[in-house]
Amino acid sequence: MAEEGDNSAWSGASATQLAIGEVLLATSEPMTAFEIAADLGDRDPSRIRKVARQMVIKRLLSEEAPRPDAKRLGRPPKAAFSLVADQRARLERAIHGRSRPPRGGQLVFAEATGDRTESLLDVLSNAELMAKARWWALCDGDRQEYVIAFDADSSHQPMLELTAVLSAAKIGHRRASLSPIRPARELVAHARRARAAARRASASGETRDEG
């Protein structure tokens, strides 16, 4: 039996499952696959319904009859989904774990200036595409860029999918790797070691030249 604090089901969840979970976490009301898909910007509610029902089997979601809606046109949906009560806290812990700066990371810098800004916001608002991102920041210098970070030790696939979408949308971007994050107080010692190594290398080069 899983422990109370166990969130492994969410830690191993797919991007679509995490995206569905986050949409349902933001509401206390059950949502149909069509409503979830609309929030995710997904044009295929049937795919969302299929994934949601897989999550029901895993006891992450519960399925029930949707509330009546006189304003809804067409054939009424047969099911609505909500988070199982004890999964809300577990999902929140999984999300909180993703939001902390990682030990290191894969970074994507996306330009947020010019006439492609609206297209960039369309990309970044895709919850499924961004589900595996750990954190983000706005870098405002000579040019404004969004920085999106992925785990250093995770699959490169989510980052490659994001850069592929940015390329297709003709949005300027670049990739970089982030070293492990360390306390600022250690920077002085790091700089001293690096300076000493540079001076040794310089002295060694000068000795060879003299020889």
PyMOL commands that set and color helices and strands:
alter all, ss='L'
color gray80, all
select helices_A, chain A and resi 8-11+15-25+33-40+45-57+85-99+114-124+157-168+184-210
alter helices_A, ss='H'
color red, helices_A
select strands_A, chain A and resi 61-64+80-83+105-111+135-140+144-151+173-178
alter strands_A, ss='S'
color yellow, strands_A
deselect
rebuild
show_as cartoon
